[in-house]
Amino acid sequence: MLHSRRMGAPGGLPALLAHCFLGHGGSWKPLVEALPVPLDALVPDLPGHGQSPAPADPGDFHALTAAALGALVTRPSLLIGHSFGAASLLRHALHHPATVTGLVLIEPVFFAAAEGEAAYEPYRAVEAPLHAAVAAGDLAQAARLFRH
């Protein structure tokens, strides 16, 4: 279960916001407060980030994250995501378009949405040390590997 918070205004435009890898949901607060259109935003911490527990077996972490986010979309909503969060919401939108009123993707990492495509396996091989560090709970090492 993802730790989530509400931001914005009850009765505003329904929205789900997903942060980047190694981020947390609280980082969206300045954006939500600055928007001219009030959002009724649900803002989770992705699995293993912020206050959300890490999955016991991350396996395909992108599929796991997309499914966890999708479970939070209980009404048609504007989906706003950054980086890994953007790719996870895109994956949800591709499979469940009726739940999406709009999609804002900020620096999406499209390779993460490519599972099942030929280009996906080389990405997984290159990123294997990063995923191993996350699985081991060594987020400091994961952050170092993510920058390179």
Order of alpha helices (4+ residues) and beta strands (2+ residues): beta-beta-alpha-beta-alpha-beta-alpha-beta-alpha-alpha
